[in-house]
Amino acid sequence: PYTHCRIFSLVLSLGDAKPNGRPRTMSENPKELNDVALMAPPQEMALTLDEVGLEAVQTRIAIDGQKIPARARAWVSLKDTHSRGIHMSRLYKVINRLADQELSWRHLSASLEEMLSTHSHLSDAGALSVDFDLPVLRSALVSGEAGWRTYPVSYQVKNQQGQWTHAITLKVLYSS
């Protein structure tokens, strides 16, 4: 088993990779970065991960033509033991475009499919979830006055080795 200190020292050693026997240096072009996901990890770090991704990303979604704030979580598996990781920016781009269309199972499934297709050589599973507070204008029973109430909602779509699941969670809060 790895201790926190051992994992920390392995992570620090990742920058010491020596392709072709030479120490790895930054690209000659200062605007160009090496793609660490393509560099093989040290042998002791060759492992798979069930979930690698982003969580609690603040974004927006479209509901009934309105853009409302939301929090998204996106992950894919890392099945390739020779890879150092995934492309987080590809997940972020998908999250950033969630408000381009009305929130629907079709839109979320297509977004997850995009995440998986851009990581097809690395991943065989993934999920995308969106959490938001749905604002509803509620009328009082006696006075006829109205007030806003928000209801926590969560949508999740998941694909594991071709098996799709869809789940929605809604909390109905009562007040008198």
N, C-alpha and C positions, 0 to 999 in steps of 0.2 A: 504493500500500500504506500501511496505517496503522502508525504507530510507537506504541510503548507510551505515550509522552507525549501523542500526538494522541488516542488512545483515552481516556486518563485525562481530558483536558480535555473531550472530548465527553461523557463520563459525568458530569463535574461540571456541565456545562451543562444536563443533563436537568432539573435542579431549577429552571431559569430559564424554563420554558415559560410563555407568556403567552396564555392563552385569552381571547378577546374583548378583546385589547389590554391586559389588566391583568396585573400580575405574579401568578403563582400563589401562593396563600397556603394555610395549613392551613385546614381546614373550621372553621366557626364553632363547631361542637360538638367539643370536645377529644377525645372518644372515637371520633369518626368520622374515618377517614383517606381521602384521595383514592385512587381506584383508578388507579394509574399505568399499569396494563396497558391502560386505555381511552384514555389520552392519546397522541396521535400523537407519534412521536419526531422529532427534527430530521431534515431531509432527508438529511444526510450519514450518519445512522445507520439509514436505511431498508434493512434487509437481512433475509434469512432465515437460520435456524439449523437444522442437522440434528438437534441434540440439546440440549435444555435441561431440567435437572432436578436430582435429588438423588442423591448416591452415598454409600455407606458409612453409611447410616442404621441405627443399632442398633435392632433390633426383636425380636419373637418370632414363631415359627411353631409350628403344631401338627403333631406327628408321632406316630402311634399313641397319641393321647390325651394326650401329654406336650407341654408348652410348652417349647421350647428357644430359646436366643438365636440370632439370625441378623443378617446385614447385608444391607440391600436397596439396590438401585439402581433408580430410576425416571426415565424421561425421555419427553418428547414433542417433536416437531418444532415449529418456529415458522415457519410458511409465510406468515403475514400481515405484510407489510412495514410496515403502518400501526400495528402493535401494538408496545408496549414490552416485552412479555414474557408469561409464562404465570402461572398461579396455583399457586405452589409449595405452598400449603397444601392444595390439592386432591390433589396427589400424596402429600403427607405423610399425609393422612387415609386414603388407600388403603393405604399401607404400615402405618400404625398398626392397621389392621383385619385384617392377614394372619393373625393367630393365632385369629381368630373361627371358622375352619373348618380342617379337615385340609388340609395341603398337597397339592394335586393340580393337574393341568393345567387342569381345569375352573375351579378357584378362581383360579389365576393369570390365566387368559385372561379371566375375568369381571372381575377387578380391573383388568387392562389396558384392557378395553373401557370400564370406568367412567372411567378416566383420559382416554381418547380422547373419550368422549362429553361430558365436562365441558370439553373444549378443542376441540370440533368446529369452531368458527369460526376457530381458530388453528392447528390441527395436522392432519397427515395421516399421521403415523407415531408410533410409540412403542414402548417396551420396559419390561419389569419383570423384574428378576432378584433371586434370593434365594440367598445363600451362607451355609452353616452347617457346623458340624462334627457329623457323625452319631456319637453314642456307641454303641459295640457292646461288650458283655461277651464276652470271648474266653476260652476254656478252654485251659490249657496242655496240650500233647500228652502229656506223661509224668506230671506230678505231679497233674493234675486241678485245680490251683489256677486261679483266674480273675482276670482283670484287664481294665480298661477300655482301649479303643483308640478314638480318634476318626478318622473318615474325612472329609476335606473334600469337600463336595458343593455343586454350583451348578446351580440351575434358571434358565432364561431363556425368556421368551415375548416375541415381537416381532411387531408388525404394521406393515407398510410398504405404504401404499396398498392395503389389503385383503388383502395376502399375509401369512399367518400362518406363523411358524416357532417350533418348540419345541426346546430343546436342554438336555441334562443333561450335566454333567461330574462324574465321580467319580474321586478318586485312591485307588487301593488301595495302601496302604502295607504293606510286608512287614517283619516282624521275626521272628527265630527265638527 
